[in-house]
Amino acid sequence: MFQRVLIANRGEIACRVIHTCRRLGIGSVAVYSEADRDSLHVELADAALCIGPPRAADSYLDIESVVDAARKSGAEAVHPGYGFLSENADFAKACADAGITFIGPHPEAIRLMGSKTEARRLAREHGVPVVPGYDGDDQSDEVLENAARQIGFPVMIKASAGGGGRGIRVVEDEAKFAKSAEQARREAEGAFGDGRLIIERYVREPRHVEVQIAGDKHGNVVHLFERECSIQRRHQKVIEEAPAQHLADATRSTLYAAATEMARAVGYDSAGTVEFVLDAENEDVFFLEMNTRLQVEHPVTEMITGFDLVEMQLRAAAGEPLGIDQDDISASGAAIEVRVNAEDPAKKFLPRTGRIERLEWPALPGVRIEAGVKSGSEITPHYDSLIAKVIGFGPSRDEAIERLIAGLDATVLFGPDNNLGFLREVIDSDAFRSGVTTTQFLPRHFPKGPLPFLEPGLPDAAVAALAIGEDDVRAAADTSPWQHLGPWRLLERAGHTASCDVFLEEGKRRFAVRLLGREGVDFGDGPVAARLRQRDENGFELDVEGRIERVTIARHGDRLLLVRSGRRRSFAVLRREEVWETKGATNGATAGAVAAPFPGQVAEVRVKAGDRVSEGDVVVVIEAMKMLHNLAAGGAGVVSDVRCSPGTPVVAGEVLVAFES
């Protein structure tokens, strides 16, 4: 086994690999960009080296810098994690040329499976079913369009070298094909340096199911069962679970046989994943792609099988045999993983950046946390918006759901907007509990993100006011000398605390709540007997006129987090004098202009000075957190000034295009 391993990645996956290395007594070396100098993975590793500036292309994607860091650190092997260089055959070869072991499959397997075209061809050769389509070398517009016509609309256009949802378009009719193909090719060239496309029949009700496989350098290959990854947004996975629900035994057998056949076809010698599309109507199985790396969602497989997949990778790379046969692997229970991202579900899931002021993960049975951040960490625009993964595990799927809900409710996070509340809403829905999922799950059941809700009898703002407490009320809500008089009160009973007002703010809304001593509150509709009974550090029992309800409450500075029935709301506590102040926050937007809603880099400018635009016309495309975002005109007008160009970085609020009405 290795003595020292360098992890060529960042965030939660780097932390994940470090934990296994520590358990096995292997020294760990982290690499970091200048933006990640104070990151958690740097703190956890035994040693760390800076490999470049924040831009990924100049640091985590710089093969020479990473290999040089491995040499300097004395590492015998490099673990690539996922993303970045994890599926780069040139990187695997560069490691081998430097006498450093690459913890992953051999370079030829990476190269073959890195091309969707080559992977499809290999699958056909070995009798693995693929989606009917075109993957030929002739990439002319005419040939692609003819292929689509022969396949029959709707079709899916996919980047041959793609991944992560990039370079994908669904085309419903022939009239839109040419423009969609052009967009997909341009996106593929920008993301992967390869504009080749594949045209496939579009499965209208697809399920995304994948099989975890593992191999060694002695020809052994096994599978570790399947994962359901159908709940996605913009082709990005949001919730994953193992095992998949509502699958026939024959379908499972087909999946396992196809996955192990693909692994043997390329002499696979590490942990990897074979992904499939299933037609939900008839359970037809089609090979999708093979990921020659660890998957983000690997923890759910670990929870139901008991195997550490990172350890399996390390041992396989060191030349050790798997030491197990297929009959030695069994699964029990159920595990569900959600991805916690810095994004605003109420605003079309726009990614958010900023400092995590306070972060506390729960220590609960059946709840696993995979995080790469801590209190004080910065979510920057340079990388993806993943904060952590929360996994619930139990002897049954229902128990896994309940434990995951408990874990999400007990999480305290003050910082950028995030999707914790939305994830909780999804997994607690009847639709999710049914176990019937396809890739249309979120568009069908949550088309606009979080569903509207009706507050219970006592509004959330009133509960938040109760949580502030009498001492804080005196200090923060009212500095009047009348608050400090003795027990005699005009219009109040002797011996009772006088009423006082609490002022709260949530976004652009403000609330005034009157506390009536320690056990009453008035939200404007008259007195209500209500109080909080503390049970532990963050959890309370809310007693409203004898009705008991469990709530989670946390305070950080002048902000208060309330988690109630799964809803997460954050209130700012205002002093009385602040109530009358007017806040003019505009989010960087300017009348007659399109501004960057968050930091990023301009990917495309679609207008020039003098162009006429209509409301909704896309004028600029920016890239942030590994995703493309269209910025549209808010009304009709004429472009008066274009203040950006492709490739230039932008900050939040920066005006990119100005208009005249």
N, C-alpha and C positions, 0 to 999 in steps of 0.2 A: 504494500500500500504506500501511497505518497506521504512524504513528510511535510510538504508545503504546497498549497494550491492557490493560484491567483484567480480571482473571480472577475471576469471581464464584463461587468455589468453594474447596475446601481439599484437603489430602491429595495422593494420587498423581496425580489428574487435573490439579490445579493445577500440580504440578511438571511434568507431561507437556506442558502448554500452554506453560509458561515456556521449556522446552528448545527448542521449535520457534520461539518468538518470538526467542529469543537467536540461533538459527541464521540467522534471516532479518533480523537487525539491528533488531528491533522491541523497544522498551522495554516492560517488564512491570510491572504494579502488582498486588500481592496485597491481598486483604481478609482479615481474620481476626477471630474472636471472642476474648473474653478468655481462653478456654481454649486457644486456638491461638497465643498470643503468641510462643512459642518454637518454632513448628513449622517443618518443613523448607521448605514453600512460601514462608513469610515470609522465610526466610534467602536463598532463591534469587532472589526477585524484586528488581527494581531499586528498588522502593518498596513500602510497605505501609501500610494504614490499618485501624484497628480500627473495626468496625461494630456492636459490641454485646456483650452478655453471652453465656455459653456456650450457652444454649438456642437451637436453630436458628431457632425462630420469631421470636426477638428479634435475630437477626443475619443468617445466610446466607439466610433466607427473608423478610427484611424488604426489600421492593422499594424503599421510599423511602430506606432507609439505603444500599443498594447503589448506586442511581442517584446519590445525593448524593456518595458516595465517588468515583464516576466523574467527576462534575463537578469536585470538588476536586482530583483527581489530574491533570486535563487529558487524560484518556484519550479517544481518539476512538471507541473501540469496546469492547464488553464480550463476553468469551467466557464462557458459562455452565457449561462442563464438562458433567457429567452429574449427575442427581439435583438436589436443591434447586430452583432456578428455571429449570432448563434447558428444561423443556417447559411453561412458564407463559406463555400468550399475553399476559396483562396485563403481565408483566415486559417482554416484547419490545416491546409498544406503549409502555410507559413510557420505555424507552430511546429509541425513535424520537421520542417527544414532547419528550425532552430534547436532541434533536439528536445522539444517540449511536448508533452502528451496533451492532445486535445481531448477533453472529456465530452465525448459525443461520438457519433458514427464516423466511419472513414470518409474522406473527402468525396469519393465517387458516389456514395449513397446520397450525400448532401446535394451534389450537382444534379444527379438524375431526378431526385424528388423536388428540387428547387424549381424545376420547370414543369408547370402543369401539363404542358404538351407532352414532354417525355414521360411524365408519370402516367398520363392517360394511355399512351402507346404501350408502356410496359404492363399496365393493368390488363389491357386487351390481350396481350401476348400470353398472359398467365391465367386467362379465363375469369378475371375479376370484372364484374359488370360496371360499365361507365354510362353516364348520361349521354344519350344520342346527341351528336354534335359534330363540329368541324374543328380540327386542330392542325390543319395543313401548313406547309411552308409558304405557300402563296398567300400573301397578306394584302393583296390589292383590294381596294374598296369594292370592286365589281364581284370578285370571288367571295368575299365575306357576305355581301348582300345576297348573292345567289344561294349561298349555303344557308343563310337564315330563312330564305323563302322556302327552300326544300325541307328544312327542319319543321317549319310551321310556327307562326307566332302564337303566343309570346315566346321570346328567346331571352337568354341571359348572355351578355357580353362579359368576358372575364379576361384580365391580364394574365398572360401565360406565366410571367414571373411574379405574379401578385401574391398578396397576403394582407391580412388586417383590413379587409373590406375595400382596399384601394383598387381602382381600375375596374369596377363592376357597375354594370348598367342593366336594368330590366327594360326590355323594349316590347311594348304591347302590340304595335302595328308597324307595318313596313314604312310608312311615311316618316317615322321618327328614327329609323335605323341609322341612316348616314350620320346625322348629327350626334347621336349617342355613341356610335363607334369612334367618331373623331374625338369626342370628349374623353372616352375611356382610354384611347391610345395616348392622348396628351398627358393624362393623369398617370398612366403606367410608365411613360418615358420619364416623367418628372420624379416619380417615386422609386422606380427600379432600374432606370436606364435601359429599359427594354419595352418597346411598344407593341410587341406581338400580342395578338388576341386569340381567344378561343370563343366559339359560338356554341351554345348548348341549348337544348330544349329547357324551357323554364317549367319547373314543377310548381304548380300553384299552391299546393299545401305541403310544403317540404318540412321534414324534421331533420335536424342536424345532430347526428349521433356519431360518436367517435369511439375507437377502441384503443386502449393503452396496450402497447406491446413492449417487450424487452428482449434483447439479444446479447450474446457475448461473442468473443473472438474464437470460440470453439464450435460455432455453427448451431448453437442452441437458440431457440426462439419460443417465447411463451406470450400469452395475452393475460391481461389483468382486468378483463371485463370491459364494460362500456360506460360511457357518460352521455347524458342528454345535455345538449348545448343549444337548444332551439330558441330560447328566449334571447333575442338579439335586437339591437337598435343600430340602424345604418351598417348592417353586416358585422357589428361588433358584439361579442358575447357579453351578456349582462348577468345572467344567472345560469349556473350549471349544477348538475346533480348526478349522483350514481347510487343505484343503477337507474337506467331509463325505465319509465313507466309504460304500461300497456304495450308490451312487445311480445309477440308470439315466440315460443321456444325455437321454432324453425328459423325465424328471422334472426334471433341471437346467434344461432349456429352458423348461419350464412355470414353474419358480420365477423365472427371470430375466425372462420376459415379464410375469408377474403383478406382480413388484416394480417394474419400470420403468413399467408401466401405472398403478399406484397413485401413483407419484411424479409422473407427468405429469398425473394427474387433479387434483392439488392444486397444480400449478405449483411443484413442489419445487425449491428453489434453494440447497441446502446439502448437507452429508453427513448421511445418515440410514440407517435400517435398516428393512426390511420383514420381519416375522416370520411364519413359517408353522408349522402343525402338519401332520406327515406321518403317515399311518397306516402303521406299519412293515410290516404284512402285505401291503398292496397298493400302497403309495406314493401313495395319494390325497393331493392337496395341498389344504390349506384355509388361507385368510388368517387370521392371528391378530390382528396389530396393526402399527402403524407407529410407530417411535420417532424423533421429530424432533430427534435429538441424536446426539452421539457415544456409542457403546456402550462399556461397560467392556472388552469383549473385542476392541476394534478393533485391537490390535497384531498379532493373528494374520493379519488381512487385509493389514496393512502389510508383514508379513514375506514373504508369498507373492507380493505384487504389486510391492513396491518403492515404493509411493506413501505419502506422509505425509498422512494424512487431516486432521490439524489444519491443515496448510498449505492443503489444498484448501478447508477451511472459511473460512480467512482470506481467500484470494484471491476466493472466491465472494462473501463479504460485502463486499469492496472493489469489487465490480462487474466483476471480470475474468472472461472466459470460461474454461471448463474447459481449452480448448486441446488436447483429446484427443477422439478418437472411440472407439467401442466396440472397434474393431479394434486400437487402440493399446494395449489393456490385456490383459495375459497373466498367467498364474499359473504358478509353478514351486515345487517342493518342498512341504513340509508344516510347519505350525506348531501348537503346542499350548500353551495357557495354563492355569495353575492359579491360583486365588485363595487367597493365604495370609491366614488370619484369626486373630485372637486369640480362641480358643475351645478347649474341652476335648472332643476326640472321644470320650474314655472316659466322659464324663458327658453324653451326648446332645447334644454340641456346644454346651453352654452358653457364651455369650460371656464373655470375661474382660477385665478391665481391669488397668492397672498400668504400671509404667515399663519401657521397653526398656533394660536395663542395657548390653547390648553387641550390636551388629548388624554383621555383615560379609557382604556379598554377593560371590559369586564372579565373577571375570573370566575366563570360559571361552568358547571359540568356540561360536557357535550358541546362546548363552544371553543373553536380554534381561531386564532387571529394570526394573519400573515401581513405584517405591516413593515413599511420602509420609512416611516416618518415618526416623529415624536413631538412633544410640545416644543415650540420654537422653530420647527422645520418650516422651510419655505416651499410652497408649490409654485414653481416657475413656469414660464411659457416655453422653456427649452425642451421639455420632455412630456410624456403623457400625463394625464391628470389622475392616475390611480393613486389613491391614498392607502388603501389596504384591501384585503379580502377577509370576509368573516364567514366562517364555516360552521354550520350546525350539524351535529351527528347524533343519531339515536337508533334504538333497536327497530324502529319503524319510521316510515316517511313522516307520519303525523307528528311523532315525537321529535324528529329532526327539525320540522317546521317550528314547533313550539320553542325549542331551544334556540333556534336562530332568531326568532322574534324576541326572546328574552335578551339575547346578546345585543341585538340592535337597540332595543329600548334602553339598555343600561350603558350604552356608549355615550361618553361626554366628549363633544367636539365643538370647540370655539375656534372659528377661523373662516376660511372661504365657504361659500355656499356649497352644499354637498347633496348627494342623493340618498342619504340614510333613510329619511322618511318615506321616499318613494319606493325604495327597495322593500321596506317593511310592509307598505301598502300592497305591493304586488304579491309577496309570498303569503300574505294573510287573506288574499282574495279567494273567493269560491272557485274562480277559474283556475288558479294555480293549484289549489288543494285537490282539484279533480284529477290532476296529473296529465291532462290532455293539453299538449303544447305543440305548436309549430312555430316557424319563423315569423308567422303573422300574429303571434300572441299579443305583443305589445301594441301594434297598430290596431288590432281588433278590440282589445279590452281596455287599453289606456292610450287612445289616439292622441290626446292632448297632454299626456303626462299625468301628473297627479289628478285624481278625481276631486271635484268640489265636495266639501263636507259641511254639515250643519253642526254647530257647536252644541254641546249639551246644555242643560239648564243653567249652570254657572259657567259663564264664558271663560276662556283660557286666560284672558288678561286679568280677570279677577283672581284666578288661582295664582297667577304670577305675582300679583300684588300681595297676596297672603304670604307667599314664600319669602318676600323681601324682609319681613320681620319688623317689629316695632322699633328696635334701635336704629336700623337702617332708615326707616321711614323718617324718624326725627332728624337724622343727619342729612338725608338726601332729598326728602320730599318737602320739608317745610322747616324753615329756620326761624319761624315766628316765636317771639318770647312767650306768647300765650301757651305754647306747648310745654313750657317748663314750670308752670304754676303748680301749687300744691293740690291736695285732693278736692278742694271746693271748685265746682264748675257751674257756670250759668247754663241752664238747660241740660245739664248732665248730672247723673247720680254721683253722689260723693263716693270716693274710693274706686272709681272706674276711670280707666285711661280715656282721655278725650279722643274723639274721632280725628283722623288725619287723612289727607289726600295723598295718593300715590299716582305719579304720572309716568306712563310707559309709551314707548314708541316702537313700532314694527314697520320698517320700510317708510312709507309716507303716511301711515296711519298713527294716530295718537289716541291714548286712552286715559281717562281719569277714573280712578277707583277710590272710594272712601272706605278706609278700614274702621271698623267699629270696635275698638278695643282689640282684644286678642282672639275673639271668637265670632266675629261678624264682619260682613262686607256689604257694601251698597254699590252696585254697578249702574245705578240710575233708575232701577225699578223697585226700590225699596230694600229694607234690610233683609239679609239672608244669613242664617246661622251657619257658619262655615269655619273650619279650622284645619290645620295641618298637624299630623302627629308623626314625628320623625321616627323612622325605624332603623336606618343605617346612614352612611355618609351622604348618599345622594337620593335615596328613595324615601318616599313619604306615603302615608295614608291620608287621603283627603276625605274629610267628613263633612258632607253637605246635608244638613238637616237629617242626620242619622244614616244617610246613604254613604257607604265606604267605597272609595276608589283608589287604586294604586297609581301614583305618578312618580316620575323621575324629575328631579330639579337640581340644577347646578348653577353656581354663580361665578362669574369671572369679571372682576372690575365692575364696570357699570352695565354689564350685560347679564341676562338671565336666560338659561335654556330650560324649556319645559317640554317634557315628553309625556303625552297623555293619550291613551288609547292608540298608540302608534304614531300620532301626529307629533312632529317636532317643530316647535316655534321658539324664536329667539327675540327677546324684548330688550330694548335699552331703557335703563332707569334714568329719568330726567329729574333735574332739580327744578324747583318751581320757576326760577327765573328763565330756565331754558324753554319752558313751555311756550313762551311768547316770542321766541326767536324764530325767524323764518330761514329754512334751509333751502339753498338753491342748487342742490346737486343735480347735475344733468347727465351724469354718466359719460361725459366727454362728447355728447352729441351737440351739434350746432345747427341752428335753423338754416335750411338751404344747403345742407352738406351731409356727407356720409363720413362717419368717423369710426375708428377701430374700437370695437366694444371691449377688447382685451389685447394684451401684448401678443405679437406674432410677427410673421414675415409675409410680405406681399407675394402671392403666387401668380396672380394674373390681374391685369388691368384691361377692362373690356370697353372703355370709352376714351374719348379724347375731347379736348376743348372744342366746343361748338356742336357736339352731338346733342340731339334731343332724346330725352328719356321719359318714360312713363312710370307711374307708381308700380313698384315691384320689380322693375328691371334690375338685373344684377350688374353692378358697375365695377366691383372689385372682389377678388377672391383672396382671402388670407389664409395662411397655414399657421395653426397653433396646436400644440399638444398632439402632433402627428395626424391632425385632421384638417380638411379643407372646409372653409366657411364662406358662404356667399353673402356679400353685403349689397343690399338693394336700395334703390332710391325710394324715399318716403313719399314722393309726389312727382307730378309732371314738371319738367323744366328743361333748361339748356345748360350743359356743362360749361362752367366758366373757368374752372381751373382744376387740373389734375396734379396732385402734390405727392405722388408716389410712383414707383416703378417696380417691376418684378424683381424680387430678391432683396428688397430693402426691408430692414426691421422697422416695426412700428410699435408705439406704446399706446396704452389704453387712452382713449379720448382724442387721439391725434386725427385731425381732419385729413382725409385722403382725397376726397373729390368735393368740389364746391359747385353750386348750381345757382342759376337765376330762374325765377319763376317764369 
